[in-house]
Amino acid sequence: MSPTTLPAPPEQGHVTFLGAGPGDPGLLTLRAVEALANADVLVAEHDVLDVVRTHARQGVSEVHTDADTTASSTPGTPQLTVVDGASTTAGVPANRDAAHLVMEAARGGKRVVRAVSGDPGLDAYAAEEMLACASAGVPFEVVPGVATAVGVPAYAGVPLRDAQGTDVRFVDARTASDRCWTEVGASDGTVVVSTTLDSVAAAAGELVSAGRKPDTPLTVTVAGTTTRQRTWTATLGTIAQTLKQAKVLPSPEGGRPVIAVVGERSAAAQRDRLAWFESKPLFGWKVLVPRTKEQAASLSDQLRSYGAVPHEVPTIAVEPPRTPQQMERAVKGLVTGRYEWIAFTSVNAVKAVREKFEEYGLDARAFAGIKVAAVGEQTANALIAFGVKPDLVPSGEQSAAGLLEDWPPYDPVFDPIDRVFLPRADIATETLVAGLIELGWEVDDVTAYRTVRASPPPAETREAIKGGGFDAVLFTSSSTVRNLVGIAGKPHNVTVIACIGPATAKTAEEHGLRVDVMAPEPSVHKLAEALADFGARRRLAALDAGDPVTRPSERRPGARRRRSTT
């Protein structure tokens, strides 16, 4: 008699309770990023989703609780489930829906990440969901995150403890009891209060009623750790008036969460010296980056390091040449030994050649025995990423003229081949070709790609450009000036105009734009540095004059700008 075959037990799922931190995506831990990359299901509130979604693995689908969850899902791909308090079933708390989704997915053998704001150890709902997992025998782990009550004061420049070991108490004003207020009021330590913008004054009143002096220093921070962060310094007795004078209340945003730090030794009085985040040179500036998507990435990262909010608007689209035969012959010539040199003048030229290589099953080894030249740091980096180290990069100006200054003349004794392969755009100038011929070289000047004007950006972006919604715009070539104006209109006169060099500046002025910033050398990174220097000087000038620090877009519409000497 054959033994009875029992069905295999269902695969057991796993839950990771993950702290997403206070808002800055850069504060996610390495372990958090790893867990997100391996998740099958991600359960998160909307504000948390914005922080963690970029680390979910490619192909993830979004399924909202107020929609048909099967309509947008793709078999075999992870499910991204959004739990939004505004869209949950009437009368059912958002956390109850989240707990149900977590348990349902885990029982189905899925790897579930339950992401919460701040740290899961300080989230009461997460604790309930952990207990539910434990009761159901579902394995789980906890990935700690930067607690909001700790991370926000750090970004606001308000240390919570001093050398004397100040006592620190944490209070959630939304759930605090009278006993809690009495205890913290009787203490002389630092109190960190989690509350909302329209309830700050009430929380201050509770502390005063509990025994704190009305002149106790207080800082209030909204949108902490993000480029929308704003901090006010006052006392328990004056915070209501301070927010009113700042025209913060009454406001539709009065319900936004805030962190208030109260205490004599909370360093509130020293915040002007310790506010490292809000004093970044371009803090909160909305900067337009009119470049191709591939080229904009590193520049946007640099702008974020200065506190800016980059907005990428492609003005140039890159397309293959209309007739590819010339490019195909040249790439084959690289393999057969037709060329002594190949010169790359842009990242797009590197990309075009690399794509042809991949099409033919070639790799960087095909460059063996060929000298390689590159114009610009970004072009050189693109080659290195391809596995090719350039033999020649201009020692001076990063341009065709700079390359010609360092290019060796043809010598029939030392150069067995006299031909140069030059893959470039269809609109490139003849400067480099003429210079190489003058040095004795034969040049195969090949159109590797075409540059065409990109499609217009969305109407909202066009209105922001023309209406002064951007604080600055970076022009990296004359074509970006012409194309941006062509597809979106002329930037408003309050917008700071930054240009990569004299030729680009001249084109901007020809289009009626007033140039405020010019890079000291033709490099996108030097251009970003120059804009940051401009922003830093502008900030210091406002502080020296006793004026509030504002962004260019916050100026009175139509206000005239002073010409920069940059």
Residue, then its C-alpha position, 0 to 999 in steps of 0.5 A: m500500500s503506497p503512502t498517502t501524499l500530504p499537500a505541502p504546507p503553505e509557504q510562510g511569509h515574512v514582515t519587516f516593520l521599517g522606520a522611514g525616518p522623518g522625511d528626508p529620503g537620505l536618512l533611510t538606513l542601509r538595511a531599510v534600502e535592502a529590505l525595500a529592494n527585496a519586498d513583494v508587498l509594501v504597505a505605507e501611508h502616502d507621506v511615507l510612500d514618497v520617501v521609500r518608493t524609489h527603493a522598491r524593486q523595478g516593476v513594482s505596481e501601485v494598488h490604492t485601497d480605493a481602487d480595484t486592486t486587481a486592475s493595475s497589478t501585473p502577475g509575477t511583480p511585487q505589489l505596492t499597496v498604499v494605505d491612505g487615511a483619506s481613502t480607507t473605508a468609512g469608520v475604519p481606522a487606516n491602521r486597521d486596514a494596514a494590519h489586515l493587508v499585512m497579515e493577508a500578504a504574509r499568510g500568502g507567503k509574501r515578503v512584506v515591508r510595513a513602512v512607518s514614519g520615524d521609527p516603528g518602536l515609537d509607532a503605536y499602530a506598528a506595535e499592535e501589528m507586531l503583536a498580531c504577527a506574533s499571535a499568528g505565528v508570522p515571523f517578523e523583524v524590525v528595522p529601526g529608523v531615525a525618530t522624527a522627534v530626534g531627527v527634526p530638531a537635529y535638522a533645525g539646529v536644536p541639540l536636545r542635550d548639553a554637556q550638563g546632561t539635560d533631561v529630555r522628555f518626549v510628549d505627543a500632544r495629541t494623546a497626552s494626559d493631564r498627568c503627562w503635562t503635569e510631569v513635564g511641566a514640573s521638570d526643568g529639562t528639555v521637552v520635545v512635543s509632537t503636535t500640529l501647527d494649529s495646536v502649538a499655542a494650546a500645547a504651550g499653554e498646557l506647559v505654562s499651566a503645568g508650571r513652565k515659565p512663559d519666557t521659556p525658549l521654544t522652537v517650532t519646526v514644520a516639514g522637518t528634514t525636507t527642503r520645505q522645512r521652516t523653523w520659528t523661535a519664540t517663547l511659550g508665551t509668545i509663540a501664538q503671536t509669532l506664528k500670527q505675525a508670520k502669517v502662518l495661522p489661520s491657515p489651511e495647513g494648520g493641521r500639519p505635524v510639527i515638532a516643538v522643542v521647549g527648554e532653557r538649555s535646548a539651544a534655542a537661543q543658539r539656533d542662528r549659529l547651529a541651523w546648518f540645514e536651513s542656512k544652505p546656500l540654495f535652501g528651498w530654491k526651486v531650480l530649473v534644469p533644462r537638460t536631457k534626462e541623462q545629463a541632468a541626474s548628476l547636476s540635480d544631485q549636486l543642487r540637492s546638496y546645496g538645499a535646492v529642489p531641482h526640476e528637470v525639464p528636457t529641452i533636447a531629445v537625442e535621436p539616432p542619425r537618419t542614415p546609420q550606415q556611416m556610423e556602422r562603417a566607422v564602428k567596424g573601422l575601429v575593430t579593423g584598425r582604421y583609426e589611430w584616435i577616437a575623440f568624444t566631445s560629449v556624453n551622448a557621443v559615448k552613449a551612441v558608440r556604446e550602443k553600436f558596440e552592444e548591437y554588434g556584441l562588442d565591448a571596451r576591448a575593441f578600443a585596444g591599440i586606439k588612443v581615446a580623447a575626451v572633452g569634459e569631466q562628464t564625458a571622461n566619466a562616461l568612458i570610464a564607466f564603459g571601461v575605457k580610460p581616456d588618453l587625452v583630456p584637455s588640460g585647460e578649457q574643456s572645449a574643442a579649442g582646449l582639446l586642439e591645444d593639447w592634441p599632438p600633430y601627426d608624425p608619420v614616424f610615430d603614428p602608423i595611422d593618420r586617421v581620427f574617428l570623430p562621433r558627434a552631433d548633427i549640429a556640432t561646429e567644424t572647429l575641431v575638424a578644421g583644427l585636426i586637419e591643420l595638425g596633419w590628421e585625416v578626420d572621419d567626421v561622423t554624425a553619431y546622433r541628432t539633437v532635436r527640440a524636446s516636447p513642451p513640458p506640462a502646462e503647470t511647468r510652463e506657467a511656473i517658468k513664465g510666472g516666476g515660480f522658479d527661483a533659478v534656471l541653469f543654462t548649459s548651452s546656447s541651444t538650451v536657451r533657445n529650446l527652453v524659450g521655444i517650448a516653454g516661454k521666457p523665464h520671469n524677470v525675478t528668476v535668477i539666470a545662470c549660464i555656463g559660459p560667455a556664448t550661452a550668456k550672449t544667447a540668453e541676453e539676445h532672448g531678453l534675459r538678464v544674466d546673474v551668474m556665469a560659471p568661472e569655467p565651462s563645467v556644469h558642476k562649476l555652474a552649480e557652484a557659482l549659483a550656490d555662491f550667488g545664493a550664499r552672498r544673497r543670504l548674507a546680504a539679507l542678514d547683514a541688512g536685517d532683512p528676512v532671508t527669502r527666495p527669488s520667487e518670493r520677491r514682489p512680482g515685477a521687482r527689479r533685480r540688481r545685476s550680479t557681478t559674478 
